[in-house]
């Protein structure tokens, strides 16, 4: 395969769902118990009894707290303005101004305040016992997706999980490790980078597949991955669906013409993917001998509502990010050394041209719990 040109890599960076993180210790976060920004108070009654033993996450930038930091990749964000509203304004690797969905899920379940990255940080035994994220920004179910931008594949994330499980056994013994894994919530969040980057931004797949056949490639990869996670002892898996990709700011810029309209083909691909994934999940759950409950977590509807009717939620800007022009800046292009940042992030659905703000993430995660809480959480 011919390596991407510099221009293509720039476009990949602009479109990638990625994240970053300094190689700092999470023990300091535990000691401080991470106090939320005063402008983003916790919702009443959102804390629940800690019936979930741990939260274990696989996927892409939406749930990556910084696993890409030490990789030889352009897909990082361990620099301001990322983390501008995080504790100590630290760019930890989260692709947002503050918390990301994996943190908010762990908080709502009463597990812990922050879900750390598995790589590049000093993890305490307690960090390990209550779960980590193996996610890597810009990865996907298409095996080509992580290769193009040199990030961690989903199969490699499983290798890291096996290593993680061995650490749990060293800390707590086999019986307690089995109990933790059995009671853990597993979350899988990937697929968007396959569509936005590998299919629509590079030429590597679109010349070989039409949209329906490419979706089938992703569904097949997702099913194989879910089976592998199940075989490792997962009893509950939340599978995050694809958002309206064509309405994300960077995708409006790349495919929406001068008016930066939502790009319909990307959205059609996302809708077809979501429909096929749900059919696949129904089949898995009905399969004799498949002992894992997999629940599809729809985020298309709520994100579409945030972008189309943002004023109902108090957002005044729904088509541009807070970083720079808000139309293309993400990862290396979203850097405080070169671009300014809006002073009204609370009014924005997106922080950069691809990733939502913490405030938008809170609404999305709340919607997950409202709609799937009784089944999965």
VEXDREN-2710 file (C-alpha; in Angstrom, 1 decimal):
% VEXDREN-2710
k/r/px/py/pz
1/UNK/0.0/0.0/0.0
2/UNK/1.4/3.4/-0.9
3/UNK/1.8/5.7/2.1
4/UNK/-0.7/8.6/2.3
5/UNK/0.6/11.9/1.0
6/UNK/1.2/14.8/3.5
7/UNK/-2.0/16.4/2.2
8/UNK/-4.0/13.2/2.8
9/UNK/-2.5/12.8/6.3
10/UNK/-3.6/16.4/7.0
11/UNK/-7.1/15.6/5.9
12/UNK/-7.0/12.5/8.1
13/UNK/-5.9/14.5/11.0
14/UNK/-8.7/16.9/10.3
15/UNK/-11.3/14.2/10.1
16/UNK/-9.9/11.8/12.7
17/UNK/-11.7/10.9/15.9
18/UNK/-8.6/11.1/18.1
19/UNK/-7.3/12.0/21.5
20/UNK/-4.3/12.7/23.6
21/UNK/-2.7/12.6/27.0
22/UNK/0.4/13.6/29.0
23/UNK/2.2/10.8/30.6
24/UNK/1.2/11.9/34.1
25/UNK/0.1/9.9/37.1
26/UNK/-3.6/9.4/37.8
27/UNK/-2.9/9.0/41.5
28/UNK/-2.9/12.8/41.7
29/UNK/-6.4/12.8/40.2
30/UNK/-7.5/10.2/42.8
31/UNK/-6.1/12.3/45.7
32/UNK/-7.9/15.4/44.4
33/UNK/-11.1/13.4/43.6
34/UNK/-11.5/15.6/40.6
35/UNK/-13.9/18.5/41.4
36/UNK/-16.2/19.3/38.5
37/UNK/-16.1/22.8/36.9
38/UNK/-18.6/25.1/38.7
39/UNK/-20.2/25.9/35.4
40/UNK/-20.9/22.2/34.8
41/UNK/-22.6/20.9/38.0
42/UNK/-23.4/17.3/38.5
43/UNK/-27.0/16.4/38.0
44/UNK/-29.1/15.6/41.1
45/UNK/-29.5/11.9/41.8
46/UNK/-27.2/10.7/39.1
47/UNK/-24.9/8.8/41.4
48/UNK/-26.0/5.2/41.9
49/UNK/-24.9/2.4/44.2
50/UNK/-21.7/0.8/43.0
51/UNK/-23.2/-2.5/41.8
52/UNK/-20.9/-2.5/38.7
53/UNK/-17.5/-3.8/39.7
54/UNK/-15.5/-2.0/36.9
55/UNK/-15.9/-0.2/33.6
56/UNK/-13.7/-1.6/30.8
57/UNK/-13.7/0.2/27.4
58/UNK/-12.5/-0.5/23.9
59/UNK/-12.7/1.8/21.0
60/UNK/-11.7/5.1/19.4
61/UNK/-11.3/8.8/20.4
62/UNK/-14.7/9.3/21.9
63/UNK/-13.6/7.1/24.8
64/UNK/-9.8/7.4/24.6
65/UNK/-8.3/9.1/27.7
66/UNK/-4.8/9.2/26.2
67/UNK/-3.6/5.9/25.0
68/UNK/-2.1/7.5/21.8
69/UNK/0.2/9.8/23.7
70/UNK/3.4/7.8/23.3
71/UNK/2.6/6.4/19.9
72/UNK/4.4/7.5/16.7
73/UNK/1.3/9.0/15.2
74/UNK/-0.1/12.4/14.3
75/UNK/-3.3/11.4/16.1
76/UNK/-2.8/12.9/19.5
77/UNK/-4.0/15.9/21.5
78/UNK/-1.7/16.1/24.5
79/UNK/-1.7/19.9/24.2
80/UNK/-3.9/22.9/24.9
81/UNK/-6.7/23.8/24.3
82/UNK/-7.7/20.2/25.0
83/UNK/-8.5/19.8/28.7
84/UNK/-9.1/23.5/29.1
85/UNK/-11.9/22.8/31.6
86/UNK/-10.4/19.6/33.0
87/UNK/-8.8/19.5/36.5
88/UNK/-5.8/21.9/36.5
89/UNK/-6.7/22.7/32.8
90/UNK/-4.6/19.6/31.9
91/UNK/-4.7/18.1/28.4
92/UNK/-4.8/14.5/29.6
93/UNK/-5.5/12.9/26.2
94/UNK/-9.3/13.4/26.2
95/UNK/-10.6/14.8/23.0
96/UNK/-12.7/17.5/24.6
97/UNK/-12.5/20.5/26.8
98/UNK/-13.1/18.2/29.8
99/UNK/-14.6/14.8/30.5
100/UNK/-15.5/12.2/27.9
101/UNK/-18.3/9.6/27.9
102/UNK/-16.2/6.8/29.6
103/UNK/-15.6/9.1/32.6
104/UNK/-19.3/10.1/32.8
105/UNK/-20.4/6.4/32.6
106/UNK/-18.0/5.4/35.4
107/UNK/-19.3/8.3/37.5
108/UNK/-23.0/7.5/37.0
109/UNK/-22.4/3.9/37.9
110/UNK/-20.6/5.0/41.1
111/UNK/-17.4/3.2/40.1
112/UNK/-15.0/6.2/40.1
113/UNK/-14.6/9.8/38.9
114/UNK/-12.2/9.2/36.0
115/UNK/-11.6/6.2/33.8
116/UNK/-7.9/6.2/33.1
117/UNK/-6.0/5.2/30.0
118/UNK/-4.2/1.8/30.2
119/UNK/-1.1/3.1/28.6
120/UNK/1.3/5.9/29.6
121/UNK/0.1/6.6/33.1
122/UNK/1.1/5.4/36.6
123/UNK/-1.9/3.1/37.5
124/UNK/-2.5/2.2/41.1
125/UNK/-4.0/-1.2/42.1
126/UNK/-7.3/0.5/42.7
127/UNK/-7.2/2.0/39.2
128/UNK/-6.7/-1.4/37.7
129/UNK/-9.3/-3.1/39.9
130/UNK/-12.1/-0.7/38.9
131/UNK/-11.4/-0.6/35.1
132/UNK/-9.5/1.2/32.4
133/UNK/-9.9/2.3/28.8
134/UNK/-7.9/0.6/26.0
135/UNK/-9.3/2.9/23.4
136/UNK/-7.1/4.5/20.7
137/UNK/-8.2/7.5/18.7
138/UNK/-8.8/6.9/15.0
139/UNK/-9.0/3.1/15.2
140/UNK/-11.9/1.1/13.8
141/UNK/-13.4/-2.3/12.9
142/UNK/-11.8/-2.1/9.4
143/UNK/-8.3/-3.5/9.9
144/UNK/-6.9/-0.9/7.5
145/UNK/-8.2/2.0/9.6
146/UNK/-5.6/1.9/12.4
147/UNK/-2.8/1.1/10.0
148/UNK/-3.3/4.3/7.9
149/UNK/-2.7/6.5/10.9
150/UNK/-0.5/4.3/13.0
151/UNK/-2.8/3.8/16.0
152/UNK/-3.8/0.8/18.2
153/UNK/-6.0/-1.8/16.5
154/UNK/-8.9/-3.3/18.3
155/UNK/-7.1/-6.7/18.3
156/UNK/-4.1/-5.1/20.0
157/UNK/-6.5/-3.6/22.5
158/UNK/-7.6/-7.1/23.3
159/UNK/-3.9/-8.1/23.8
160/UNK/-3.6/-5.3/26.3
161/UNK/-6.8/-6.5/28.0
162/UNK/-5.2/-10.0/28.4
163/UNK/-2.2/-8.3/29.9
164/UNK/-4.4/-6.2/32.2
165/UNK/-6.3/-9.3/33.4
166/UNK/-3.0/-10.9/34.4
167/UNK/-2.2/-7.8/36.4
168/UNK/-5.6/-8.2/38.2
169/UNK/-4.7/-11.8/39.1
170/UNK/-1.4/-10.6/40.5
171/UNK/-3.2/-8.0/42.6
172/UNK/-6.3/-9.8/43.7
173/UNK/-6.1/-13.5/42.8
174/UNK/-8.0/-15.5/40.2
175/UNK/-11.3/-15.8/42.0
176/UNK/-11.6/-12.0/42.7
177/UNK/-10.5/-11.3/39.1
178/UNK/-13.2/-13.5/37.8
179/UNK/-15.7/-11.7/40.0
180/UNK/-14.6/-8.3/38.8
181/UNK/-14.8/-9.3/35.1
182/UNK/-18.1/-10.9/35.6
183/UNK/-19.6/-7.8/37.2
184/UNK/-17.9/-5.2/34.9
185/UNK/-19.6/-3.1/32.3
186/UNK/-17.8/-3.4/29.0
187/UNK/-18.2/-0.6/26.4
188/UNK/-17.3/-0.8/22.7
189/UNK/-17.3/2.5/20.8
190/UNK/-15.8/2.4/17.2
191/UNK/-16.8/2.6/13.6
192/UNK/-17.1/6.3/12.9
193/UNK/-13.4/6.6/11.9
194/UNK/-13.9/3.8/9.4
195/UNK/-16.7/5.7/7.6
196/UNK/-15.4/9.3/8.0
197/UNK/-11.7/8.6/7.4
198/UNK/-11.0/5.3/5.7
199/UNK/-13.9/5.2/3.4
200/UNK/-14.7/8.9/2.6
201/UNK/-11.3/10.6/3.1
202/UNK/-8.8/8.0/1.7
203/UNK/-9.1/6.2/-1.6
204/UNK/-8.2/2.8/-0.2
205/UNK/-11.7/1.4/0.3
206/UNK/-14.1/3.4/-1.8
207/UNK/-12.6/2.1/-5.0
208/UNK/-13.2/-1.5/-3.8
209/UNK/-16.4/-1.3/-1.9
210/UNK/-19.7/0.5/-2.3
211/UNK/-21.3/1.8/0.9
212/UNK/-23.5/-1.3/1.6
213/UNK/-20.6/-3.7/1.1
214/UNK/-18.3/-1.6/3.2
215/UNK/-20.9/-1.5/6.0
216/UNK/-21.0/-5.3/5.8
217/UNK/-17.2/-5.4/6.3
218/UNK/-17.6/-3.3/9.5
219/UNK/-20.5/-5.3/10.8
220/UNK/-18.4/-8.5/10.3
221/UNK/-15.5/-7.0/12.1
222/UNK/-17.7/-5.8/15.0
223/UNK/-19.3/-9.2/15.4
224/UNK/-15.9/-10.9/15.5
225/UNK/-14.7/-8.4/18.1
226/UNK/-17.8/-8.8/20.3
227/UNK/-17.3/-12.6/20.2
228/UNK/-13.7/-12.2/21.3
229/UNK/-14.7/-9.8/24.2
230/UNK/-17.5/-12.3/25.2
231/UNK/-15.0/-15.2/25.2
232/UNK/-12.9/-13.2/27.7
233/UNK/-15.6/-13.2/30.3
234/UNK/-17.7/-10.1/29.6
235/UNK/-21.3/-10.5/30.7
236/UNK/-22.6/-7.0/29.8
237/UNK/-21.4/-5.0/26.7
238/UNK/-22.8/-1.6/25.7
239/UNK/-22.2/-1.2/22.0
240/UNK/-22.2/2.5/20.9
241/UNK/-23.8/3.1/17.6
242/UNK/-22.6/5.6/14.9
243/UNK/-23.6/9.3/15.1
244/UNK/-24.8/11.4/12.1
245/UNK/-21.3/11.5/10.7
246/UNK/-22.2/13.8/7.8
247/UNK/-23.3/16.6/10.2
248/UNK/-20.0/16.6/12.2
249/UNK/-18.3/20.0/11.6
250/UNK/-15.2/18.6/9.8
251/UNK/-17.4/16.4/7.6
252/UNK/-19.6/19.3/6.7
253/UNK/-16.4/21.1/5.6
254/UNK/-15.0/18.2/3.6
255/UNK/-18.2/17.0/2.0
256/UNK/-21.0/19.6/2.5
257/UNK/-20.0/22.2/-0.2
258/UNK/-19.7/25.9/0.3
259/UNK/-22.8/25.9/2.5
260/UNK/-21.3/23.3/4.8
261/UNK/-24.5/21.3/4.8
262/UNK/-24.8/17.9/6.3
263/UNK/-23.3/15.4/3.9
264/UNK/-26.0/12.8/3.1
265/UNK/-23.9/9.9/2.0
266/UNK/-22.0/9.8/5.2
267/UNK/-25.3/9.9/7.2
268/UNK/-26.8/7.2/5.0
269/UNK/-23.8/5.0/5.7
270/UNK/-24.2/5.6/9.4
271/UNK/-27.9/4.8/9.4
272/UNK/-27.3/1.6/7.4
273/UNK/-24.5/0.6/9.8
274/UNK/-26.7/1.2/12.8
275/UNK/-29.5/-0.9/11.3
276/UNK/-27.2/-3.8/10.4
277/UNK/-25.4/-3.7/13.7
278/UNK/-28.7/-3.9/15.6
279/UNK/-29.7/-7.0/13.5
280/UNK/-26.3/-8.6/14.3
281/UNK/-26.7/-7.9/18.0
282/UNK/-30.2/-9.4/18.1
283/UNK/-28.8/-12.5/16.5
284/UNK/-25.9/-12.8/18.9
285/UNK/-28.2/-12.4/21.9
286/UNK/-30.5/-15.1/20.6
287/UNK/-27.6/-17.5/19.9
288/UNK/-27.5/-20.6/22.1
289/UNK/-24.3/-20.6/24.1
290/UNK/-23.7/-16.9/23.8
291/UNK/-23.7/-15.9/27.5
292/UNK/-23.1/-12.1/27.1
293/UNK/-25.8/-9.5/27.0
294/UNK/-25.0/-6.9/24.2
295/UNK/-27.1/-3.7/24.2
296/UNK/-27.0/-1.3/21.3
297/UNK/-26.6/2.3/22.5
298/UNK/-28.1/4.6/19.9
299/UNK/-26.4/8.1/19.8
300/UNK/-27.6/9.1/16.3
301/UNK/-30.9/10.4/17.5
302/UNK/-29.7/12.5/20.4
303/UNK/-26.7/14.0/18.5
304/UNK/-29.0/14.8/15.6
305/UNK/-31.3/16.5/18.0
306/UNK/-28.4/18.5/19.5
307/UNK/-27.3/19.6/16.1
308/UNK/-30.7/20.3/14.6
309/UNK/-32.4/21.8/17.6
310/UNK/-29.5/22.9/19.8
311/UNK/-31.4/25.9/21.2
312/UNK/-33.7/23.5/23.1
313/UNK/-30.6/22.5/25.1
314/UNK/-29.1/25.9/25.4
315/UNK/-26.6/25.6/22.5
316/UNK/-26.2/28.5/20.1
317/UNK/-23.5/27.0/17.9
318/UNK/-24.1/23.5/16.4
319/UNK/-22.1/23.4/13.2
320/UNK/-18.7/24.7/14.2
321/UNK/-16.3/23.7/17.0
322/UNK/-14.9/25.9/19.6
323/UNK/-11.3/25.5/18.4
324/UNK/-10.0/27.9/15.7
325/UNK/-12.5/28.4/12.9
326/UNK/-14.4/25.3/14.1
327/UNK/-14.6/23.9/10.6
328/UNK/-11.5/21.7/10.3
329/UNK/-9.3/22.0/13.4
330/UNK/-8.8/18.7/15.2
331/UNK/-5.8/17.0/16.8
332/UNK/-2.6/18.8/15.6
333/UNK/-4.6/21.5/13.9
334/UNK/-6.3/22.3/17.2
335/UNK/-3.4/23.8/19.1
336/UNK/-3.4/26.9/21.2
337/UNK/0.0/27.9/19.8
338/UNK/-1.5/28.4/16.5
339/UNK/-5.3/29.0/16.9
340/UNK/-7.6/30.7/19.3
341/UNK/-10.4/29.2/21.3
342/UNK/-13.9/30.5/21.7
343/UNK/-14.8/32.1/25.1
344/UNK/-18.3/30.5/25.1
345/UNK/-17.6/26.8/25.0
346/UNK/-20.8/26.2/27.0
347/UNK/-22.7/27.3/23.9
348/UNK/-21.0/24.8/21.5
349/UNK/-22.0/21.3/20.8
350/UNK/-18.5/20.6/19.5
351/UNK/-15.2/21.4/21.0
352/UNK/-13.0/20.8/17.9
353/UNK/-14.3/19.9/14.4
354/UNK/-15.0/16.3/15.4
355/UNK/-15.5/15.8/19.1
356/UNK/-18.3/17.2/21.3
357/UNK/-17.8/19.4/24.4
358/UNK/-18.2/17.9/27.9
359/UNK/-21.6/19.6/28.2
360/UNK/-22.8/17.8/25.0
361/UNK/-21.3/14.5/26.2
362/UNK/-23.2/14.9/29.5
363/UNK/-26.5/15.2/27.6
364/UNK/-25.6/12.2/25.4
365/UNK/-24.6/10.0/28.4
366/UNK/-27.7/11.0/30.3
367/UNK/-29.8/10.0/27.2
368/UNK/-28.0/6.6/27.3
369/UNK/-29.0/6.0/30.9
370/UNK/-32.5/7.3/30.4
371/UNK/-33.1/4.9/27.5
372/UNK/-31.0/1.8/28.4
373/UNK/-30.3/2.1/32.1
374/UNK/-32.8/-0.5/33.1
375/UNK/-31.5/-3.0/30.7
376/UNK/-27.7/-2.5/30.8
377/UNK/-26.7/-0.3/33.7
END
